[in-house]
Amino acid sequence: MRTRIPIPALIIVVLTILVAVEATLVNVANGRELQVLSIGLVTFLAFPVMGLLVIRQQPSNAVGWLLLGIGLNTYLIFGNEDYAAFALITHPGSIPGGQVFAWLSVVAWIPLILMVLLFLPMLFPDGRLLSPRWWIVAGSGLVFAVLAFISNGLMPGRVSSVYPSLMNPLGISGARETLGILNDLSIPFGVFALMGMLTSVVVRYRRGDSLLRRQLRGFLLAVGLAIVPFAVNDVNPSLSELLVVLLVPLVPVAIALAILRYRLYDVDVVINRALVYGTLAVFITAVYVGIVVGVGALIGSGNRPNVLLSILATAVVAVAFQPVRQRVQRQANRLVYGKRATPYEVMAGFADRMAETLAVDEVLPRMAEAAARGVSAPAARVTLRLPDGSDRITSWPDDMSAADFSHVLPVSYRGEQVGEIAIRKRPGESITPSEAKLLADLASHAGLVLRNVRLTTELQARLNEITEQAAQLRASRYRIVSARQTEQQRLESEIRNSVQGRLESIRAELGDAEHLLVQDPTRASEALDRLTTQTQGTLDQLRDLARGIFPPLLADRGLVPALEAHVRKGKVHVSIDALASLAATRYDPGVEAAVYFACVEALRRATTSTVIRLVDDGDELRFSVDGLANAIHDDLQASQDRIAAVGGTLEIREGAVSGGIRLIREMVPA
């Protein structure tokens, strides 16, 4: 969707055109030469054009409005004096507003200086100051403008060196000294604003990312080239006029390209061309000055033009132009795009770099950089296809991941695509046959590299998985040891609190019975019978404790009989669902113990509907305990660890419905 151009912008452009036409007409009517004015008309036309282009895409960007203002202000300066002279001197009273334009010729330069030297550099490229505190610098510039406006606008005297009789209509006689003080007072504010502007540009460049720095480099390069014509003006005015037309428009063009670089051309191309043309201009100037001026002074031609020297200078420039242009182009490419290696250097450097590491975070950026530098592309992207279907994407430079890559080359290893290499060429450039061959060779070498990197990534993932499993195993073993210690402490406590106390009581009663044998044999016999019953109960309790540690029935007859014996002793009826053949089937002792104690642990939450199911399908022994009151994970952690220790799994369904345990093992013959 195209953005409409704001009406005020169109009004400024129309007004600029009218002022330019007015300046041309009054210039001709006054009988002045059109050369200087024509140069200005052609040169500064780029400012309103580029300003309109920026405003069309970014209406809120103040830089576009500044470009429009600079264009209007410049043409106003060109036409002020001639309009005032036409209205007041050459054709008095023929057109209105002569006094106004005479006064404008005194002050019109002030807003132009303010826009060009202060606000444009400080607001470029987004149209905003770095922070609110930079308004101090802008305020200092405004104070300078106000003081200069007052001192110059009210200063009496002539307003033009071309028309000496043209006077300032608002000049105050007798106030020259006071106005001079105001003018001097404005200078410190102007100097402070200028230094603040330079500081702002430096700070913005240092804080900016790579894109912002490229924008500022293009802008500053254009400004530097625009200064060249004014530097050579005293040496060769004619050449200076030509360079003004060629180089000054680069400033608004560079600004527009930097701001709208994704909608127009790559700013690096403009920087490259500007470097080449600017250097060639300096070369031509140096040759001309060296031969025409230098040699002319040696042979004593004085100020008279020497046709032979001019022809000689032209011949030297013609002969040396192409070699110099090629050398300058190579240096400009190296400066703007970086070093472009030969295909051999690319492949050799790629092999050396890839031999150093197989880390994905290092290989992919190096590969992308090698591909980009090999074909002198501004950006490249490398994609690694991982076995799980995901991609690892790396771009060079890092901030070019969202760029449009026009040339994509798949990378394969033994028929399997392991990634791709993508190249982004500059606008207007395409992949040459030699570059295509280089990329194909690079892709063939990259196939093995990406395959090895992928294997390294897989091994790293498996190593991480094994490390995690080892940590879980260590934690499981620790829990098993802790559970055994807890069980030993529980058994010790039960023996001490119950069995030990009963044995001590039996021993004391035996002493009493010994005395009764002499005194009352009948009572002694009754006491011995009672002690026999107590001893039997204590033995039964010890057997129960022993069964809790490892029931003898489990070792003697196997899993199903041991579970049946345990269920019969329980207070809640629990049924066992298992084939009759399982009662005689024996398994590895560790497997039987793990299943038995897992079931016993689960039966602590047994209800009247609890059922133990055992299934042996030949490859797997499955068992479950359903109908539990609850199945809390923490309570069965020890059972999970015990099952895992023999290579099985235990699944727990939270809640009050059921608990399920599955064990995978190998059968052991009975």
C-alpha positions in Angstrom: 0.0 0.0 0.0 1.4 3.3 -1.1 1.4 6.2 1.4 -0.2 9.5 0.2 2.0 12.5 0.1 0.9 15.1 2.7 -0.7 18.3 1.3 1.8 20.6 3.1 4.7 18.7 1.4 3.1 19.3 -2.0 2.6 22.9 -1.2 6.3 23.3 -0.3 7.4 21.6 -3.5 5.1 23.8 -5.6 6.4 26.9 -3.8 10.0 25.8 -4.4 9.3 25.4 -8.1 7.7 28.9 -8.3 10.7 30.4 -6.4 13.1 28.7 -8.8 11.2 29.9 -11.9 11.0 33.4 -10.4 14.8 33.4 -9.7 15.5 32.4 -13.3 13.2 35.0 -14.8 14.4 38.0 -12.8 18.0 36.9 -13.4 17.5 37.0 -17.1 15.6 40.3 -16.9 18.4 41.9 -14.9 20.9 40.9 -17.6 23.0 38.6 -15.5 24.8 35.4 -16.7 22.8 32.2 -16.1 25.9 30.0 -15.4 26.0 30.3 -11.7 22.2 30.3 -11.2 21.9 27.3 -13.6 24.4 25.3 -11.5 22.4 26.1 -8.4 19.1 25.2 -10.0 20.4 21.8 -11.2 22.4 21.0 -8.1 19.9 21.7 -5.4 16.9 20.2 -7.2 17.9 16.8 -5.5 16.9 18.2 -2.1 13.2 18.6 -2.6 13.0 15.5 -4.8 14.6 13.3 -2.2 12.7 15.0 0.6 9.4 14.3 -1.2 10.4 10.6 -1.6 11.2 10.3 2.1 8.0 12.0 3.2 6.0 9.7 0.9 7.2 6.6 2.7 7.8 8.1 6.2 5.6 11.2 6.7 6.6 11.5 10.3 10.3 11.5 9.7 11.6 15.1 10.2 14.5 14.5 7.9 12.3 14.5 4.8 10.8 17.8 5.8 14.2 19.3 6.4 15.2 18.3 2.9 12.2 20.2 1.5 13.0 23.2 3.7 16.6 23.2 2.5 15.5 23.1 -1.1 13.1 26.0 -0.7 15.5 28.0 1.4 18.3 27.6 -1.2 16.2 28.7 -4.2 15.0 31.6 -2.1 18.6 32.7 -1.5 19.3 32.5 -5.2 16.4 34.7 -6.2 16.2 37.3 -3.4 18.7 39.9 -4.6 17.7 39.7 -8.3 14.0 40.1 -7.4 14.7 43.0 -5.2 17.0 44.6 -7.8 14.4 44.1 -10.5 11.6 45.6 -8.4 13.6 48.5 -6.9 16.5 49.3 -9.3 16.2 48.0 -12.9 12.4 48.3 -13.2 11.2 50.3 -10.2 7.6 49.6 -9.2 7.0 47.0 -11.9 6.5 44.1 -9.4 5.5 44.3 -5.7 7.5 43.1 -2.7 10.9 44.5 -3.6 11.6 45.7 0.0 10.6 42.3 1.4 13.0 40.4 -0.8 15.7 42.9 -0.1 15.4 42.3 3.6 15.1 38.5 3.0 18.5 38.5 1.2 20.0 39.6 4.6 18.5 36.8 6.8 17.6 34.0 4.5 21.0 32.2 5.1 20.3 31.8 8.8 17.6 29.1 8.6 19.6 27.3 5.9 22.6 27.1 8.2 20.4 25.9 11.1 18.9 23.1 9.0 22.1 22.0 7.2 24.7 22.2 10.0 22.5 21.5 13.1 19.2 19.7 12.7 19.9 17.5 9.7 23.0 15.8 11.2 21.4 15.5 14.6 18.1 14.1 13.4 19.4 11.7 10.8 18.3 9.0 10.0 15.1 8.5 12.1 14.1 12.1 12.6 14.5 12.1 16.3 17.2 13.3 18.7 19.2 10.8 20.7 17.5 11.8 23.9 15.6 14.9 25.3 18.8 16.3 26.8 20.1 17.0 23.3 17.5 19.7 23.1 20.1 21.8 25.0 22.3 21.7 21.8 19.3 22.4 19.6 18.3 25.3 21.9 21.8 26.8 21.7 21.4 26.7 17.9 18.1 28.4 18.1 19.5 31.2 20.4 22.3 31.7 17.8 19.7 31.9 15.0 17.5 34.5 17.0 20.5 36.7 17.8 21.9 36.5 14.2 18.4 37.1 12.9 18.0 40.3 14.9 21.6 41.6 14.3 21.6 41.0 10.6 17.9 41.8 10.0 18.2 45.3 11.6 21.8 46.1 10.6 21.8 49.2 8.3 23.8 49.3 5.1 24.0 47.4 1.8 22.5 43.9 1.4 24.3 42.9 -1.9 27.7 43.2 -3.4 26.3 42.8 -6.9 23.8 45.6 -6.4 25.6 48.3 -4.2 22.5 50.5 -4.1 20.3 47.9 -2.6 19.9 48.7 1.1 18.4 47.0 4.1 14.9 48.4 4.4 14.6 47.6 8.1 18.1 48.8 9.0 18.2 51.0 12.1 20.6 53.9 11.8 22.8 54.5 14.8 22.3 50.9 16.1 25.2 49.4 14.3 27.3 49.0 17.4 24.6 47.4 19.5 23.7 45.1 16.7 27.4 44.2 16.3 27.5 43.2 20.0 24.4 41.0 19.4 26.1 39.4 16.4 29.3 38.7 18.4 27.2 37.3 21.3 25.6 34.8 18.9 28.9 33.2 18.0 29.5 31.2 21.2 26.0 29.8 20.9 26.7 28.8 17.3 30.0 27.2 18.2 28.5 25.3 21.1 25.7 24.0 18.8 28.2 23.0 16.1 30.3 21.0 18.6 27.2 19.5 20.1 26.1 18.4 16.6 29.4 16.7 15.9 29.2 15.0 19.3 25.7 13.8 18.6 26.8 12.2 15.4 29.7 10.4 17.1 27.5 9.1 19.9 24.8 7.9 17.6 27.4 6.1 15.5 29.0 4.4 18.5 25.7 3.4 20.0 24.2 2.2 16.8 24.0 -1.3 15.3 25.5 -2.3 12.0 22.6 -1.0 10.0 22.7 2.4 11.6 26.4 2.6 11.2 26.1 1.8 7.5 23.5 4.6 7.1 25.8 7.1 8.9 28.8 6.1 6.8 26.9 6.7 3.6 25.7 10.1 4.8 29.1 11.2 6.1 30.9 10.0 2.9 28.4 12.1 0.8 29.0 15.1 3.0 32.8 14.7 2.6 32.6 14.5 -1.1 30.3 17.5 -1.3 33.0 19.6 0.4 35.5 18.8 -2.4 34.1 21.3 -5.0 34.4 24.2 -2.5 38.0 23.1 -1.6 39.2 23.4 -5.2 37.2 26.5 -6.1 40.2 28.8 -5.7 42.4 26.5 -7.8 40.0 25.9 -10.7 36.6 27.6 -10.6 35.4 25.8 -13.7 36.2 22.4 -12.3 34.6 23.4 -9.0 31.4 24.3 -10.7 31.3 20.9 -12.5 32.0 19.0 -9.2 29.3 21.0 -7.5 26.8 19.6 -9.9 28.2 16.1 -9.6 28.9 15.8 -5.8 26.6 18.0 -3.9 23.4 16.1 -4.9 25.0 13.0 -3.4 24.0 14.4 0.1 20.2 14.2 -0.3 20.5 11.1 -2.4 22.6 9.3 0.3 20.1 10.5 2.9 17.1 9.1 1.1 18.9 5.8 0.3 20.0 5.4 3.9 16.5 6.0 5.2 14.6 3.9 2.6 17.4 1.4 1.9 15.0 -1.6 1.9 12.7 0.0 -0.6 15.4 1.4 -2.9 19.0 0.4 -3.7 21.7 -0.9 -1.3 23.5 2.0 0.2 26.8 0.2 -0.1 26.5 0.5 -3.9 26.2 4.2 -3.6 29.1 4.5 -1.3 31.2 2.4 -3.7 30.3 4.6 -6.7 30.8 7.7 -4.7 34.3 6.6 -3.7 35.2 5.8 -7.2 33.8 9.0 -8.8 35.1 11.2 -6.0 38.6 9.8 -6.3 38.6 10.1 -10.1 37.5 13.7 -9.7 40.4 14.4 -7.4 42.7 12.6 -9.8 41.6 14.7 -12.8 41.9 17.9 -10.7 45.4 17.0 -9.6 46.5 16.2 -13.2 45.1 19.3 -14.6 46.5 21.5 -11.8 49.9 19.8 -12.0 50.3 20.2 -15.7 48.4 23.4 -16.6 49.2 25.4 -13.5 52.5 23.8 -12.3 54.2 23.4 -15.7 52.8 26.6 -16.9 54.4 28.5 -14.0 57.7 26.8 -14.7 57.8 27.8 -18.4 56.6 31.3 -17.5 53.2 31.4 -19.2 51.9 33.6 -16.4 48.1 34.0 -16.2 47.6 33.3 -19.9 46.0 30.0 -20.8 48.3 27.6 -22.6 46.4 25.5 -25.1 49.2 23.0 -25.5 49.4 22.3 -21.7 45.6 21.9 -21.7 45.8 19.4 -24.5 48.6 17.6 -22.7 46.6 17.4 -19.5 43.6 16.0 -21.4 45.8 13.4 -23.1 47.3 12.3 -19.8 43.9 12.0 -18.2 42.6 10.0 -21.2 45.5 7.5 -21.2 45.6 7.0 -17.4 41.9 7.1 -16.8 41.0 3.4 -17.3 44.0 2.0 -15.3 43.4 4.4 -12.5 39.6 3.7 -12.5 40.3 -0.1 -12.3 42.7 0.3 -9.4 40.4 2.7 -7.6 37.4 0.3 -8.2 39.4 -2.5 -6.6 40.3 -0.4 -3.6 36.7 0.8 -3.2 35.5 -2.8 -3.3 38.0 -3.8 -0.7 37.0 -0.8 1.5 33.3 -1.2 1.2 32.8 -4.9 0.7 35.9 -6.3 2.3 38.6 -8.6 0.9 37.4 -10.8 -1.9 39.4 -14.0 -2.0 40.2 -16.1 -5.0 38.4 -19.5 -5.3 41.6 -21.3 -4.2 41.9 -19.0 -1.2 38.3 -19.6 -0.3 38.5 -23.4 -0.5 41.9 -23.5 1.3 40.7 -21.1 4.0 37.5 -23.0 4.4 39.3 -26.4 4.8 41.7 -24.9 7.4 38.9 -23.3 9.4 36.7 -26.4 9.3 39.6 -28.6 10.5 39.8 -26.6 13.7 36.3 -27.4 15.2 33.1 -29.3 14.8 31.1 -27.2 17.1 27.9 -26.1 15.4 28.1 -22.6 16.8 31.5 -22.1 15.1 31.2 -24.1 11.9 28.0 -22.5 10.6 29.1 -18.8 10.9 32.5 -19.7 9.4 30.9 -21.5 6.5 28.5 -18.6 5.9 31.4 -16.1 5.9 33.5 -18.2 3.5 30.6 -18.4 1.1 29.9 -14.7 1.2 33.5 -13.6 0.8 34.1 -16.1 -1.9 31.5 -14.5 -4.2 31.8 -10.9 -2.8 28.3 -11.1 -1.5 27.1 -8.8 1.4 25.4 -11.7 3.2 25.1 -15.5 3.3 23.1 -18.0 5.3 23.8 -21.6 6.2 21.1 -24.1 7.3 21.8 -27.4 9.0 19.1 -30.0 8.9 18.9 -32.0 12.1 17.7 -35.6 12.3 14.6 -34.6 14.3 13.4 -32.4 11.4 14.4 -29.1 12.9 16.8 -26.6 11.4 19.8 -24.7 12.7 20.1 -21.4 10.7 23.1 -19.0 10.9 23.6 -15.9 8.9 26.7 -13.8 8.2 26.7 -11.0 9.2 24.6 -11.8 12.3 22.0 -9.1 11.6 21.1 -10.4 8.1 18.9 -13.3 9.1 15.8 -11.6 7.8 17.3 -10.6 4.5 16.1 -11.9 1.1 18.5 -14.6 -0.1 18.1 -14.9 -3.9 20.5 -17.9 -4.6 20.0 -21.1 -2.6 22.2 -24.1 -3.0 21.3 -27.4 -1.3 24.1 -29.3 0.5 24.0 -33.1 0.4 26.0 -36.0 1.7 25.7 -39.4 -0.1 22.3 -38.4 -1.5 20.9 -37.1 1.8 20.3 -33.4 2.1 22.0 -32.2 5.3 21.5 -28.4 4.8 21.8 -25.5 2.3 23.8 -22.4 1.5 22.0 -19.2 0.6 23.6 -16.1 -0.9 22.3 -12.6 -1.1 23.8 -10.6 -3.9 23.7 -6.8 -4.3 20.8 -5.2 -6.3 21.5 -5.6 -10.0 24.1 -8.3 -9.5 23.7 -12.0 -10.3 25.8 -15.1 -9.7 28.4 -15.5 -12.5 29.3 -18.9 -13.8 32.7 -18.9 -12.0 30.9 -17.9 -8.7 28.3 -20.7 -9.3 31.1 -23.2 -9.7 32.8 -22.0 -6.6 29.6 -22.3 -4.6 29.1 -25.8 -6.0 32.6 -26.8 -4.9 32.0 -25.3 -1.5 28.7 -27.1 -1.2 30.4 -30.5 -2.1 33.0 -29.9 0.7 30.4 -28.6 3.1 28.3 -31.8 2.8 30.9 -33.9 4.8 31.4 -31.0 7.2 27.7 -30.6 7.9 27.3 -34.3 8.2 30.1 -34.5 10.8 28.6 -31.5 12.6 25.2 -33.2 12.7 26.8 -36.4 14.1 28.5 -34.3 16.7 25.2 -32.7 17.6 23.6 -36.1 17.9 26.4 -37.5 20.0 26.2 -34.4 22.3 22.4 -34.9 22.6 22.9 -38.6 23.4 25.7 -37.8 25.9 23.4 -35.4 27.6 20.7 -38.0 27.7 23.1 -40.6 29.1 24.3 -38.1 31.7 20.8 -37.4 32.7 20.0 -41.2 33.0 23.2 -41.7 35.0 22.1 -39.0 37.4 18.7 -40.6 37.7 20.3 -44.0 38.3 22.5 -42.5 41.0 19.5 -40.9 42.6 17.6 -44.2 42.4 20.4 -46.2 44.0 20.6 -43.6 46.7 16.9 -43.9 47.4 17.3 -47.7 47.5 20.0 -47.5 50.1 18.1 -45.0 52.1 15.0 -47.2 51.9 17.0 -50.2 53.2 18.4 -48.1 56.0 14.9 -46.9 56.9 13.6 -50.5 56.8 16.4 -51.7 59.0 15.7 -49.0 61.5 12.0 -49.9 61.5 12.7 -53.6 62.1 15.1 -52.7 64.9 12.5 -50.5 66.5 9.8 -53.2 66.2 12.1 -55.9 67.7 13.1 -53.6 70.6 9.6 -52.4 71.3 7.7 -55.7 71.0 9.8 -58.9 70.8 12.5 -57.7 73.1 10.0 -56.7 75.8 8.1 -60.0 75.6 11.4 -62.0 75.8 12.4 -60.1 78.9 9.0 -60.7 80.4 9.2 -64.4 79.7 12.6 -64.6 81.3 11.3 -62.9 84.5 8.3 -65.3 84.6 10.6 -68.3 84.2 12.4 -67.2 87.3 9.1 -67.1 89.2 8.1 -70.5 87.9 11.4 -72.0 89.1 10.5 -70.9 92.7 6.9 -72.2 92.3 8.2 -75.7 91.4 9.2 -76.1 95.0 6.4 -74.2 96.7 3.4 -75.0 94.4 3.9 -77.4 91.6 0.4 -76.9 90.3 0.7 -73.2 89.8 4.2 -73.7 88.4 2.7 -76.0 85.7 0.1 -73.4 84.8 2.8 -70.7 84.6 4.9 -72.9 82.3 1.9 -73.5 80.0 1.3 -69.8 79.8 5.0 -69.1 79.1 4.9 -71.7 76.4 2.0 -69.9 74.7 3.8 -66.6 75.0 7.0 -68.0 73.6 5.1 -69.4 70.6 3.5 -66.0 70.0 6.9 -64.4 70.2 8.2 -66.9 67.7 5.3 -66.1 65.3 6.0 -62.4 65.6 9.7 -63.0 64.8 8.6 -65.1 61.8 6.3 -62.2 60.6 9.2 -59.8 60.9 11.4 -62.2 59.0 8.8 -62.5 56.3 8.7 -58.7 56.1 12.5 -58.7 55.3 12.3 -61.5 52.8 9.5 -64.2 53.1 10.9 -67.7 53.0 7.9 -68.8 50.9 9.0 -66.4 48.1 12.4 -68.1 47.9 11.0 -71.6 48.3 7.9 -71.6 46.1 7.9 -68.4 44.1 5.9 -65.2 43.4 2.3 -66.3 43.3 2.3 -68.5 46.5 4.1 -65.8 48.4 1.5 -63.2 47.4 -1.4 -65.6 48.2 0.1 -66.2 51.7 0.4 -62.4 52.3 -3.1 -61.7 51.1 -4.6 -64.4 53.4 -3.1 -62.6 56.5 -4.5 -59.3 55.5 -7.6 -57.7 57.1 -9.1 -56.8 53.7 -10.1 -59.4 51.2 -7.9 -59.1 48.1 -8.2 -61.4 45.1 -5.4 -62.6 42.8 -6.1 -63.0 39.1 -3.4 -65.2 37.6 -3.3 -68.4 35.5 -2.7 -71.6 37.4 0.5 -72.2 35.5 2.1 -69.1 37.1 2.0 -70.7 40.5 4.7 -73.1 39.4 6.7 -70.7 37.3 9.9 -69.3 38.7 11.7 -66.1 37.7 14.9 -64.4 38.6 15.1 -63.9 42.4 15.6 -60.2 41.9 12.6 -60.0 39.6 10.4 -62.0 42.0 11.4 -59.9 45.0 10.9 -56.6 43.1 7.3 -57.6 42.0 6.4 -59.1 45.4 7.4 -56.0 47.4 5.9 -53.6 44.9 2.6 -55.5 45.3 2.9 -55.6 49.1 3.6 -51.9 49.2 0.6 -51.1 47.0 -1.6 -53.3 49.2 -1.2 -50.9 52.1 -4.0 -48.9 50.3 -6.1 -52.0 49.6 -9.9 -52.0 49.6 -12.6 -54.7 49.3 -12.3 -54.3 45.5 -8.6 -54.6 45.2 -7.4 -57.2 42.6 -3.8 -58.3 41.9 -3.4 -59.4 38.2 -0.4 -61.3 36.9 0.2 -62.0 33.2 3.1 -63.8 31.6 3.0 -63.6 27.8 6.4 -65.2 27.3 8.3 -61.9 26.7 7.0 -59.8 29.4 5.7 -60.3 33.0 3.0 -57.8 33.6 1.3 -57.2 36.9 -1.1 -54.7 38.3 -2.9 -53.8 41.6 -6.2 -52.2 40.9 -8.9 -50.9 43.2 -6.6 -49.0 45.6 -7.8 -46.3 47.9 -5.1 -44.0 46.5 -1.8 -44.3 44.7 0.5 -41.5 45.9 3.7 -41.4 43.9 6.0 -40.6 46.8 4.8 -43.6 48.7 5.7 -46.0 45.9 9.1 -44.3 45.0 11.0 -47.2 46.7 9.0 -49.7 44.6 9.8 -47.8 41.4 13.5 -47.8 42.2 13.4 -51.5 43.0 11.6 -52.3 39.7 14.0 -50.0 37.7 17.0 -51.8 39.3 16.0 -55.1 37.5 15.3 -53.4 34.2 11.6 -52.8 34.5 9.1 -49.9 34.7 6.4 -49.0 37.2 3.5 -46.9 36.2 1.4 -45.2 38.8 -2.0 -43.6 38.1 -2.7 -40.9 40.6 -6.0 -40.8 42.4 -8.2 -43.3 44.3 -8.9 -45.8 41.5 -6.0 -48.0 40.5 -2.3 -48.5 40.4 -0.5 -50.3 37.6 3.0 -51.8 37.5 4.7 -53.3 34.5 7.9 -55.3 34.5 10.0 -56.4 31.5 12.4 -59.2 32.2 13.8 -62.5 30.9 12.2 -65.8 32.2 14.3 -68.1 34.3 13.5 -71.9 34.2 12.1 -73.3 37.4 
